[in-house]
Amino acid sequence: MIHEDDAEELLNPDMEFYGLPTGDDLEHVDRMLKDGDKVKIGETELHIIHTPGHTPGCMCIKAGDNILTGDTLFRVHIGRTDLKGGDTAAILSSIKNKLFTLESSTKVYPGHGEMTTIGFERENNPYVK
């Protein structure tokens, strides 16, 4: 599964470096995701939140009071926006208008580093002030 706004990158042979399958079509993609989609794994329902900025199709995945933020939000930091497709204004908007609207107690599990909470980041993250 991949967000529809990042799917074209799978056609880029340079992505093999990251261990992603590449080719001249997208037949190996089981499902294109978009904001608001739900994915069920067993009894767990995952909510897809499109958070562009790190890449155009960057997304976070929420399950209950936990959210996997990948390269969007870290403990007192944000994801890189200096790589291809990155957009600083977009990532700040994604964090402020989507992630920071979640309950303060929501546990944040970033793609790297320590876990945090939405409330802690709302109050302490200097990049989103």
Buried (B, 14 or more C-beta within 10 A) or exposed (E): BBBBBBBEBBEEEEBEEEEEEBEEEBEEBEEBBEBEBEBEEEEEEBBBBBBBBBBBBBBBBBBEEEBBBBBBBBBBBBBEBEEEBBBBEBBBBBBEEBBBEBEEEBEBBBEEEEEBBBBBBBEEBEBBE
